[in-house]
Amino acid sequence: MYCFGTGKVTPVMVVSSLSMNRSIGIDGLKGYCVVNEENVYGSKVINRLSDDLRKEFPEVRGFSPRNLKYMRSFAGAWPDPEFVQRAAAQIPWFHNCVILDKISERAAREWYIQRTIANGWSRNVLVHQIESGLIRREGRAVTNFSSALPAPQSDLARSVLKDPYIFDFLGIGEDAAERELERALIEHIRDFLLELGVGFAFIGNQYRLSIGGREFSIDLLFYHLKLRSYVVIELKIGEFIPEYAGKMNFYLSAVDDLLRHPDDSPSIGIILCKSQNRIIAEYALRDMEKPIGVAGYELTTHLPEDLRGRLPTVDELEEELGRREG
């Protein structure tokens, strides 16, 4: 047990038999971290504490100066022991470190902790979701779910959709055709499913439906395990237009009639467009009977302005590669 200085001292469990810190893993060991007195609890004190703990517990990993700094940050971020046990202690220690590093707002930190618990994200997936700004995208799609689905189902379905979807893993240009976009998504189905979110099961692309003696093809067909419903996705390379909603309503009627099991919830449609005017989308969906959402997608992650001018152009890269080969 260590206590340095006279500032505010907050007890924080730095080692636990819970999943918070499996890399250390001793029951009951508690560290005491000064969270206010930076001048007292400086690098020299941290280094000394690290040395002392390593000598005291030579068989235990996790007492590096860097890790102790994370413990101090953890104590400052979560002074409420109840929240630590209920939420933060339910995810691995290094997930907590990622959240402390990449997020400064308490509410956002809590949101990502709760999503990690609910979805079982790995550390790499957590990093991806933070860097892609999931908290700002989830539940943002234009939908008619509140009128087309019963209350519990509508809320859950709304949370499943995002706006925009980020497809920066495809490696295709902004002028790609719809079939090229579809083909790239299928080739990167694992990344596509990660971006769609937990619960989506892929059934097929260009899924054929025989209706009235004619053949129709759905771009992408999924089943959502949590919603217990089919999900029809239509890809559009341009801006959303109202006619897309009518076509999606037609597809959903067919899927409900031909594929839906009596125990399934109503099928849901997602129209993915390069861009959409939210007001036009809202008008288009307002009186539609079937549950439909409209969302945008991005093929590239936008770079900060200060980096754009410093990155090499394609010509510069080719010139450099040619020089190396020569």
DONU-109644 format. One record per residue (C-alpha): x, y, z; residue in three letters. Coordinates in steps of 0.5 Angstrom, whole numbers, plus 500, padded with zeros to 3 digits. Layout:
% DONU-109644
xx = X | yy = Y | zz = Z | res = ALA;
...
//
This chain:
% DONU-109644
xx = 500 | yy = 500 | zz = 500 | res = MET;
xx = 503 | yy = 507 | zz = 498 | res = TYR;
xx = 501 | yy = 514 | zz = 499 | res = CYS;
xx = 505 | yy = 520 | zz = 497 | res = PHE;
xx = 504 | yy = 527 | zz = 499 | res = GLY;
xx = 498 | yy = 531 | zz = 502 | res = THR;
xx = 493 | yy = 532 | zz = 496 | res = GLY;
xx = 487 | yy = 528 | zz = 494 | res = LYS;
xx = 488 | yy = 521 | zz = 495 | res = VAL;
xx = 483 | yy = 516 | zz = 492 | res = THR;
xx = 484 | yy = 509 | zz = 493 | res = PRO;
xx = 483 | yy = 505 | zz = 486 | res = VAL;
xx = 484 | yy = 497 | zz = 485 | res = MET;
xx = 490 | yy = 497 | zz = 480 | res = VAL;
xx = 490 | yy = 489 | zz = 481 | res = VAL;
xx = 483 | yy = 485 | zz = 481 | res = SER;
xx = 481 | yy = 478 | zz = 480 | res = SER;
xx = 476 | yy = 481 | zz = 475 | res = LEU;
xx = 478 | yy = 482 | zz = 468 | res = SER;
xx = 480 | yy = 489 | zz = 469 | res = MET;
xx = 487 | yy = 487 | zz = 470 | res = ASN;
xx = 488 | yy = 480 | zz = 468 | res = ARG;
xx = 496 | yy = 482 | zz = 466 | res = SER;
xx = 497 | yy = 483 | zz = 474 | res = ILE;
xx = 492 | yy = 479 | zz = 477 | res = GLY;
xx = 493 | yy = 479 | zz = 485 | res = ILE;
xx = 487 | yy = 479 | zz = 489 | res = ASP;
xx = 486 | yy = 484 | zz = 494 | res = GLY;
xx = 492 | yy = 488 | zz = 492 | res = LEU;
xx = 490 | yy = 496 | zz = 492 | res = LYS;
xx = 494 | yy = 502 | zz = 490 | res = GLY;
xx = 493 | yy = 509 | zz = 492 | res = TYR;
xx = 495 | yy = 514 | zz = 487 | res = CYS;
xx = 495 | yy = 521 | zz = 488 | res = VAL;
xx = 491 | yy = 524 | zz = 483 | res = VAL;
xx = 492 | yy = 532 | zz = 484 | res = ASN;
xx = 499 | yy = 533 | zz = 486 | res = GLU;
xx = 503 | yy = 533 | zz = 480 | res = GLU;
xx = 509 | yy = 536 | zz = 483 | res = ASN;
xx = 509 | yy = 531 | zz = 488 | res = VAL;
xx = 507 | yy = 525 | zz = 484 | res = TYR;
xx = 512 | yy = 526 | zz = 479 | res = GLY;
xx = 516 | yy = 522 | zz = 474 | res = SER;
xx = 521 | yy = 520 | zz = 480 | res = LYS;
xx = 516 | yy = 518 | zz = 485 | res = VAL;
xx = 513 | yy = 514 | zz = 480 | res = ILE;
xx = 519 | yy = 511 | zz = 478 | res = ASN;
xx = 521 | yy = 509 | zz = 485 | res = ARG;
xx = 514 | yy = 506 | zz = 486 | res = LEU;
xx = 515 | yy = 502 | zz = 480 | res = SER;
xx = 522 | yy = 499 | zz = 483 | res = ASP;
xx = 519 | yy = 498 | zz = 490 | res = ASP;
xx = 513 | yy = 494 | zz = 487 | res = LEU;
xx = 517 | yy = 490 | zz = 482 | res = ARG;
xx = 521 | yy = 488 | zz = 488 | res = LYS;
xx = 516 | yy = 487 | zz = 493 | res = GLU;
xx = 512 | yy = 482 | zz = 487 | res = PHE;
xx = 517 | yy = 480 | zz = 483 | res = PRO;
xx = 513 | yy = 475 | zz = 480 | res = GLU;
xx = 507 | yy = 480 | zz = 478 | res = VAL;
xx = 507 | yy = 484 | zz = 471 | res = ARG;
xx = 504 | yy = 490 | zz = 470 | res = GLY;
xx = 508 | yy = 495 | zz = 475 | res = PHE;
xx = 512 | yy = 499 | zz = 469 | res = SER;
xx = 512 | yy = 507 | zz = 470 | res = PRO;
xx = 507 | yy = 507 | zz = 464 | res = ARG;
xx = 502 | yy = 503 | zz = 467 | res = ASN;
xx = 502 | yy = 506 | zz = 474 | res = LEU;
xx = 501 | yy = 513 | zz = 470 | res = LYS;
xx = 495 | yy = 509 | zz = 467 | res = TYR;
xx = 493 | yy = 507 | zz = 474 | res = MET;
xx = 493 | yy = 514 | zz = 476 | res = ARG;
xx = 489 | yy = 517 | zz = 470 | res = SER;
xx = 484 | yy = 511 | zz = 472 | res = PHE;
xx = 483 | yy = 513 | zz = 479 | res = ALA;
xx = 482 | yy = 521 | zz = 477 | res = GLY;
xx = 477 | yy = 519 | zz = 471 | res = ALA;
xx = 473 | yy = 514 | zz = 476 | res = TRP;
xx = 473 | yy = 516 | zz = 483 | res = PRO;
xx = 466 | yy = 512 | zz = 484 | res = ASP;
xx = 468 | yy = 505 | zz = 486 | res = PRO;
xx = 461 | yy = 503 | zz = 484 | res = GLU;
xx = 462 | yy = 505 | zz = 477 | res = PHE;
xx = 469 | yy = 502 | zz = 477 | res = VAL;
xx = 466 | yy = 495 | zz = 479 | res = GLN;
xx = 459 | yy = 496 | zz = 475 | res = ARG;
xx = 463 | yy = 498 | zz = 468 | res = ALA;
xx = 470 | yy = 499 | zz = 468 | res = ALA;
xx = 472 | yy = 493 | zz = 471 | res = ALA;
xx = 468 | yy = 489 | zz = 466 | res = GLN;
xx = 473 | yy = 490 | zz = 461 | res = ILE;
xx = 480 | yy = 489 | zz = 460 | res = PRO;
xx = 485 | yy = 493 | zz = 463 | res = TRP;
xx = 488 | yy = 495 | zz = 456 | res = PHE;
xx = 481 | yy = 497 | zz = 454 | res = HIS;
xx = 481 | yy = 502 | zz = 459 | res = ASN;
xx = 488 | yy = 505 | zz = 457 | res = CYS;
xx = 485 | yy = 506 | zz = 450 | res = VAL;
xx = 479 | yy = 509 | zz = 453 | res = ILE;
xx = 483 | yy = 514 | zz = 457 | res = LEU;
xx = 488 | yy = 515 | zz = 452 | res = ASP;
xx = 483 | yy = 517 | zz = 446 | res = LYS;
xx = 477 | yy = 520 | zz = 449 | res = ILE;
xx = 477 | yy = 526 | zz = 454 | res = SER;
xx = 470 | yy = 527 | zz = 456 | res = GLU;
xx = 467 | yy = 523 | zz = 461 | res = ARG;
xx = 460 | yy = 521 | zz = 458 | res = ALA;
xx = 464 | yy = 519 | zz = 452 | res = ALA;
xx = 468 | yy = 514 | zz = 456 | res = ARG;
xx = 462 | yy = 511 | zz = 459 | res = GLU;
xx = 459 | yy = 510 | zz = 452 | res = TRP;
xx = 465 | yy = 506 | zz = 449 | res = TYR;
xx = 465 | yy = 502 | zz = 456 | res = ILE;
xx = 458 | yy = 500 | zz = 456 | res = GLN;
xx = 459 | yy = 499 | zz = 448 | res = ARG;
xx = 465 | yy = 494 | zz = 449 | res = THR;
xx = 461 | yy = 490 | zz = 455 | res = ILE;
xx = 455 | yy = 489 | zz = 450 | res = ALA;
xx = 459 | yy = 488 | zz = 444 | res = ASN;
xx = 465 | yy = 484 | zz = 447 | res = GLY;
xx = 470 | yy = 488 | zz = 442 | res = TRP;
xx = 477 | yy = 487 | zz = 442 | res = SER;
xx = 482 | yy = 492 | zz = 443 | res = ARG;
xx = 483 | yy = 493 | zz = 436 | res = ASN;
xx = 475 | yy = 494 | zz = 434 | res = VAL;
xx = 475 | yy = 499 | zz = 440 | res = LEU;
xx = 480 | yy = 503 | zz = 437 | res = VAL;
xx = 477 | yy = 503 | zz = 430 | res = HIS;
xx = 470 | yy = 505 | zz = 433 | res = GLN;
xx = 473 | yy = 510 | zz = 437 | res = ILE;
xx = 477 | yy = 513 | zz = 431 | res = GLU;
xx = 471 | yy = 512 | zz = 426 | res = SER;
xx = 467 | yy = 516 | zz = 431 | res = GLY;
xx = 462 | yy = 511 | zz = 432 | res = LEU;
xx = 459 | yy = 515 | zz = 438 | res = ILE;
xx = 457 | yy = 521 | zz = 433 | res = ARG;
xx = 454 | yy = 516 | zz = 428 | res = ARG;
xx = 450 | yy = 511 | zz = 431 | res = GLU;
xx = 443 | yy = 512 | zz = 431 | res = GLY;
xx = 443 | yy = 518 | zz = 426 | res = ARG;
xx = 440 | yy = 515 | zz = 420 | res = ALA;
xx = 433 | yy = 518 | zz = 417 | res = VAL;
xx = 428 | yy = 512 | zz = 419 | res = THR;
xx = 421 | yy = 511 | zz = 420 | res = ASN;
xx = 422 | yy = 506 | zz = 425 | res = PHE;
xx = 417 | yy = 510 | zz = 430 | res = SER;
xx = 411 | yy = 509 | zz = 426 | res = SER;
xx = 413 | yy = 502 | zz = 422 | res = ALA;
xx = 415 | yy = 498 | zz = 428 | res = LEU;
xx = 413 | yy = 497 | zz = 435 | res = PRO;
xx = 416 | yy = 501 | zz = 441 | res = ALA;
xx = 421 | yy = 496 | zz = 443 | res = PRO;
xx = 423 | yy = 494 | zz = 436 | res = GLN;
xx = 423 | yy = 501 | zz = 433 | res = SER;
xx = 428 | yy = 503 | zz = 439 | res = ASP;
xx = 433 | yy = 497 | zz = 438 | res = LEU;
xx = 433 | yy = 498 | zz = 430 | res = ALA;
xx = 434 | yy = 505 | zz = 430 | res = ARG;
xx = 440 | yy = 504 | zz = 435 | res = SER;
xx = 443 | yy = 499 | zz = 430 | res = VAL;
xx = 443 | yy = 504 | zz = 424 | res = LEU;
xx = 449 | yy = 509 | zz = 423 | res = LYS;
xx = 450 | yy = 515 | zz = 419 | res = ASP;
xx = 455 | yy = 515 | zz = 415 | res = PRO;
xx = 458 | yy = 508 | zz = 414 | res = TYR;
xx = 465 | yy = 508 | zz = 413 | res = ILE;
xx = 468 | yy = 504 | zz = 408 | res = PHE;
xx = 475 | yy = 506 | zz = 408 | res = ASP;
xx = 477 | yy = 499 | zz = 407 | res = PHE;
xx = 475 | yy = 498 | zz = 400 | res = LEU;
xx = 480 | yy = 502 | zz = 396 | res = GLY;
xx = 476 | yy = 504 | zz = 391 | res = ILE;
xx = 475 | yy = 511 | zz = 388 | res = GLY;
xx = 469 | yy = 516 | zz = 389 | res = GLU;
xx = 467 | yy = 515 | zz = 382 | res = ASP;
xx = 466 | yy = 507 | zz = 383 | res = ALA;
xx = 460 | yy = 504 | zz = 380 | res = ALA;
xx = 454 | yy = 501 | zz = 384 | res = GLU;
xx = 456 | yy = 493 | zz = 382 | res = ARG;
xx = 464 | yy = 495 | zz = 384 | res = GLU;
xx = 462 | yy = 498 | zz = 390 | res = LEU;
xx = 458 | yy = 492 | zz = 392 | res = GLU;
xx = 463 | yy = 487 | zz = 389 | res = ARG;
xx = 468 | yy = 490 | zz = 394 | res = ALA;
xx = 464 | yy = 490 | zz = 400 | res = LEU;
xx = 463 | yy = 482 | zz = 399 | res = ILE;
xx = 470 | yy = 482 | zz = 398 | res = GLU;
xx = 471 | yy = 485 | zz = 404 | res = HIS;
xx = 465 | yy = 482 | zz = 408 | res = ILE;
xx = 469 | yy = 481 | zz = 415 | res = ARG;
xx = 470 | yy = 489 | zz = 415 | res = ASP;
xx = 463 | yy = 490 | zz = 412 | res = PHE;
xx = 460 | yy = 486 | zz = 418 | res = LEU;
xx = 465 | yy = 490 | zz = 423 | res = LEU;
xx = 462 | yy = 496 | zz = 420 | res = GLU;
xx = 455 | yy = 494 | zz = 420 | res = LEU;
xx = 455 | yy = 492 | zz = 427 | res = GLY;
xx = 454 | yy = 486 | zz = 432 | res = VAL;
xx = 448 | yy = 481 | zz = 430 | res = GLY;
xx = 449 | yy = 482 | zz = 422 | res = PHE;
xx = 449 | yy = 475 | zz = 419 | res = ALA;
xx = 450 | yy = 475 | zz = 411 | res = PHE;
xx = 445 | yy = 471 | zz = 407 | res = ILE;
xx = 447 | yy = 473 | zz = 400 | res = GLY;
xx = 448 | yy = 479 | zz = 394 | res = ASN;
xx = 444 | yy = 480 | zz = 388 | res = GLN;
xx = 439 | yy = 475 | zz = 392 | res = TYR;
xx = 433 | yy = 473 | zz = 387 | res = ARG;
xx = 426 | yy = 474 | zz = 388 | res = LEU;
xx = 421 | yy = 471 | zz = 383 | res = SER;
xx = 415 | yy = 475 | zz = 384 | res = ILE;
xx = 409 | yy = 475 | zz = 379 | res = GLY;
xx = 413 | yy = 471 | zz = 374 | res = GLY;
xx = 419 | yy = 476 | zz = 374 | res = ARG;
xx = 426 | yy = 476 | zz = 377 | res = GLU;
xx = 428 | yy = 481 | zz = 382 | res = PHE;
xx = 435 | yy = 482 | zz = 385 | res = SER;
xx = 436 | yy = 485 | zz = 392 | res = ILE;
xx = 443 | yy = 488 | zz = 392 | res = ASP;
xx = 445 | yy = 485 | zz = 399 | res = LEU;
xx = 441 | yy = 481 | zz = 404 | res = LEU;
xx = 442 | yy = 480 | zz = 411 | res = PHE;
xx = 439 | yy = 477 | zz = 418 | res = TYR;
xx = 440 | yy = 481 | zz = 424 | res = HIS;
xx = 440 | yy = 476 | zz = 430 | res = LEU;
xx = 438 | yy = 481 | zz = 435 | res = LYS;
xx = 432 | yy = 484 | zz = 431 | res = LEU;
xx = 430 | yy = 477 | zz = 429 | res = ARG;
xx = 429 | yy = 480 | zz = 422 | res = SER;
xx = 431 | yy = 480 | zz = 415 | res = TYR;
xx = 435 | yy = 486 | zz = 413 | res = VAL;
xx = 435 | yy = 489 | zz = 406 | res = VAL;
xx = 441 | yy = 493 | zz = 403 | res = ILE;
xx = 440 | yy = 497 | zz = 397 | res = GLU;
xx = 447 | yy = 501 | zz = 395 | res = LEU;
xx = 446 | yy = 507 | zz = 391 | res = LYS;
xx = 452 | yy = 511 | zz = 388 | res = ILE;
xx = 449 | yy = 518 | zz = 388 | res = GLY;
xx = 444 | yy = 522 | zz = 392 | res = GLU;
xx = 438 | yy = 519 | zz = 395 | res = PHE;
xx = 432 | yy = 520 | zz = 391 | res = ILE;
xx = 424 | yy = 519 | zz = 393 | res = PRO;
xx = 423 | yy = 513 | zz = 388 | res = GLU;
xx = 428 | yy = 509 | zz = 392 | res = TYR;
xx = 424 | yy = 508 | zz = 398 | res = ALA;
xx = 418 | yy = 506 | zz = 394 | res = GLY;
xx = 423 | yy = 500 | zz = 391 | res = LYS;
xx = 425 | yy = 498 | zz = 398 | res = MET;
xx = 418 | yy = 498 | zz = 400 | res = ASN;
xx = 416 | yy = 493 | zz = 395 | res = PHE;
xx = 422 | yy = 489 | zz = 396 | res = TYR;
xx = 421 | yy = 489 | zz = 404 | res = LEU;
xx = 413 | yy = 486 | zz = 402 | res = SER;
xx = 416 | yy = 481 | zz = 398 | res = ALA;
xx = 421 | yy = 478 | zz = 403 | res = VAL;
xx = 416 | yy = 479 | zz = 408 | res = ASP;
xx = 411 | yy = 474 | zz = 404 | res = ASP;
xx = 417 | yy = 469 | zz = 401 | res = LEU;
xx = 422 | yy = 469 | zz = 406 | res = LEU;
xx = 420 | yy = 471 | zz = 413 | res = ARG;
xx = 418 | yy = 466 | zz = 418 | res = HIS;
xx = 412 | yy = 467 | zz = 423 | res = PRO;
xx = 416 | yy = 468 | zz = 429 | res = ASP;
xx = 421 | yy = 473 | zz = 425 | res = ASP;
xx = 420 | yy = 481 | zz = 426 | res = SER;
xx = 418 | yy = 485 | zz = 420 | res = PRO;
xx = 424 | yy = 486 | zz = 415 | res = SER;
xx = 428 | yy = 492 | zz = 415 | res = ILE;
xx = 431 | yy = 496 | zz = 409 | res = GLY;
xx = 437 | yy = 500 | zz = 409 | res = ILE;
xx = 438 | yy = 505 | zz = 403 | res = ILE;
xx = 445 | yy = 507 | zz = 403 | res = LEU;
xx = 447 | yy = 513 | zz = 398 | res = CYS;
xx = 453 | yy = 517 | zz = 397 | res = LYS;
xx = 449 | yy = 523 | zz = 400 | res = SER;
xx = 442 | yy = 525 | zz = 402 | res = GLN;
xx = 438 | yy = 531 | zz = 404 | res = ASN;
xx = 435 | yy = 529 | zz = 411 | res = ARG;
xx = 429 | yy = 533 | zz = 409 | res = ILE;
xx = 427 | yy = 529 | zz = 403 | res = ILE;
xx = 429 | yy = 523 | zz = 406 | res = ALA;
xx = 424 | yy = 524 | zz = 412 | res = GLU;
xx = 418 | yy = 526 | zz = 407 | res = TYR;
xx = 420 | yy = 520 | zz = 403 | res = ALA;
xx = 419 | yy = 515 | zz = 409 | res = LEU;
xx = 414 | yy = 519 | zz = 412 | res = ARG;
xx = 408 | yy = 515 | zz = 410 | res = ASP;
xx = 411 | yy = 508 | zz = 408 | res = MET;
xx = 408 | yy = 502 | zz = 411 | res = GLU;
xx = 415 | yy = 498 | zz = 411 | res = LYS;
xx = 421 | yy = 500 | zz = 416 | res = PRO;
xx = 426 | yy = 503 | zz = 412 | res = ILE;
xx = 432 | yy = 507 | zz = 414 | res = GLY;
xx = 436 | yy = 512 | zz = 409 | res = VAL;
xx = 444 | yy = 513 | zz = 411 | res = ALA;
xx = 450 | yy = 516 | zz = 407 | res = GLY;
xx = 457 | yy = 512 | zz = 406 | res = TYR;
xx = 464 | yy = 515 | zz = 406 | res = GLU;
xx = 469 | yy = 511 | zz = 402 | res = LEU;
xx = 475 | yy = 515 | zz = 405 | res = THR;
xx = 477 | yy = 517 | zz = 412 | res = THR;
xx = 478 | yy = 525 | zz = 412 | res = HIS;
xx = 485 | yy = 527 | zz = 413 | res = LEU;
xx = 486 | yy = 533 | zz = 418 | res = PRO;
xx = 487 | yy = 540 | zz = 414 | res = GLU;
xx = 494 | yy = 540 | zz = 416 | res = ASP;
xx = 496 | yy = 534 | zz = 414 | res = LEU;
xx = 493 | yy = 534 | zz = 407 | res = ARG;
xx = 499 | yy = 538 | zz = 404 | res = GLY;
xx = 504 | yy = 534 | zz = 407 | res = ARG;
xx = 502 | yy = 528 | zz = 404 | res = LEU;
xx = 506 | yy = 526 | zz = 397 | res = PRO;
xx = 502 | yy = 525 | zz = 391 | res = THR;
xx = 501 | yy = 519 | zz = 387 | res = VAL;
xx = 506 | yy = 522 | zz = 382 | res = ASP;
xx = 511 | yy = 523 | zz = 387 | res = GLU;
xx = 510 | yy = 516 | zz = 390 | res = LEU;
xx = 511 | yy = 513 | zz = 383 | res = GLU;
xx = 518 | yy = 518 | zz = 382 | res = GLU;
xx = 520 | yy = 515 | zz = 389 | res = GLU;
xx = 519 | yy = 508 | zz = 387 | res = LEU;
xx = 522 | yy = 509 | zz = 380 | res = GLY;
xx = 528 | yy = 512 | zz = 383 | res = ARG;
xx = 529 | yy = 506 | zz = 388 | res = ARG;
xx = 528 | yy = 501 | zz = 383 | res = GLU;
xx = 533 | yy = 504 | zz = 379 | res = GLY;
//
